[in-house]
Amino acid sequence: MTCGPLTLTFTSAQLEDYIDWTYFFYAWGLPAFAAEAAKIHNCPACRQAWIDAQARPSDREAARQALQLCDDARRRLHSGDFEARARFALLPAAAEGDDIFVGDVRLPMLRQQKPQKGEDYCRCLADYIGGSDARYRTIGVFVATAGRKSAATPANPAETADDYARMLADTTADRLAEAAAERMHEEVRRKYWGYAPDEHLSPDDLFAGRYTGLRPAVGYPSLPDQSLVFALDRLIGFAEAGVSLTESGMMRPHASVCGLMLAHPAARHFAVGPIGADQLTDYARRRGASEEYLRRFLKTAIH
């Protein structure tokens, strides 16, 4: 069961319902409840009622700021100035130990050294590849990015000089890139991979990951090695989606995300957590890289 690589292009209007505003407000340093602003009815009475419902004066001020930020971000979305792209491929895969093999590309994975609470085994993404069902002998690889419709589009002079406008554009684009990955993954599950053709989930269900399978992004707790971006680029060609990589593995544009897609119903989010010296040595051997090199990319996963 293979597909692609394919590149999907989305307008901001097509992605608005797929935006998880939680991390937008987090980027602005607002409290967690601020994400509710995106769900408040736009009439003045409902907005004021939500502000007044906050117990402390500081929270009421944060609520006002959240509503204004949400208004400004949506105006940017509705301006038609942004678009997003998602590129993906569904490729035959096999697992051997903690490694995933995609053709001649080896993707070493890391395993938890301590089980999650309530579990009696240590998870690894390679556990979810293989078996008698062809759907589980397939892996998805993706990259998604968002920005101005054309690199030739000149920046708004006011935006260039205005820190607020610049940060608003950056944080909005960041959410659009994640939304593009969310919508792309939905289309993959329902159409291209087709293992969940009758799935109908609300945005909150999508954000909570209540779908079958998993979409871990590079740099996230279950896939903490940022240097894996080079292997994924080799598999699907990030440049075809307008994404380039620096020598250190950073993606450009900054509002970009990449990772894997797994169809196995047992796949769950997990954190690799701190790994010991023994696993780092083994991982370096499987990666064909030095421990010193990998330490640069695994700062959050090393004791």
Secondary structure, 3 states (H helix, E strand, C coil): CCEEEEEEEEEHHHHHHHCCCHHHHHHCCCCHHHHHHHHCCCCHHHHHHHHHCCCCHHHHHHHHHHHHHHHHHHHHHHCCCEEEEEEEEEEECEEECCEEEECCEEEECCCCCCCCCCCCCCCCHHHHCCCCCHHHHEEEEEEEEEEECCCCCCCCHHHHHCHHHHHHHHHHHHHHHHHHHHHHHHHHHHHHCCCCCCCCCCHHHHHCCCCCCECCECCCCCCCCHHHHHHHHHHHCHHHHCCEECCCCCEECCCEEEEEEECCCCCCCCCCCCECHHHHHHHHHHHCCCHHHHHCCCHHHEC
